[in-house]
């Protein structure tokens, strides 16, 4: 990848092929990781959890595949009440029971954390959005408000681009080679952010977590699955929902966001016009999510 080198420069600054003066220089989507806890669930899988904020209402946040608490926390930074973040099975310090796993297994993780925390609202990003759809298919009235960020799959399995990217990430993490993991994770960054201090800081945080905790093999078959057999089951969901998509994102096709919004009776759809919204539209994204959940 042109312009990418590992290890990074000592000061994490841009070099020959970095962005020009207008490129992003500060900030990163992932916040430093605070101390978390392991909690027992009714289905026998211990899951890593972090609870922030005080009071009601309570919102549970479900992350994407290969991500976790650190990359999900920014979505809740402006949300009032308690915020419950967790790691799905096979991520972070959460247990990894024998696989392969299905979206029903992920929905069970999400439901357990939501029930234990008394959550009345839910946020799901990518894989987490799929798990949330699976939960709602069984319990359409479980939550009072819903946010879906970059849903990746609905009633059809993910495409070859997503399958190849996820496979590459799992193989890189299994190898234990920082450079191999960095090659894959750096693809999450918009081109303008790579080789900037912000990009290197994000990359360091992601590598620290992935090389420390790893990813379970049970995740490998998820790209071949879909959370729903038929999206029309979501017609029974009456909670207001915000669906956020992004044009030009190969891993999260905008068509999936459009289909999800059409399937939910009380959904509002917002589509950003380019990928990398955590970097290019972070303030707007935060205000959009918090404004919807806090009203």
Secondary structure, DSSP 8 states (H G I E B T S, - for coil): -TT--SS--TT----TTS--TTS--S--SS------EEE--TTS--EEEEEES-SS-EEEEE--TT--HHHHGGGGTT--SEEEEE--TTBTTS---SS---HHHHHHHHHHHHHHHT-SEEEEETHHHHHHHHHHHH-TTS-SEEEEES---SSS---HHHHHHHHHHHHHHHHT-HHHHHHHHGGGS-TTTTTSHHHHHHHHHHHHHHHHH-B-GGGTTGGG--S-S-GGGGGG--SEEEEEEETT-SSS-HHHHHHHHHHSTTEEEEEESSS-HHHHSHHHHHHHHHHHHH-
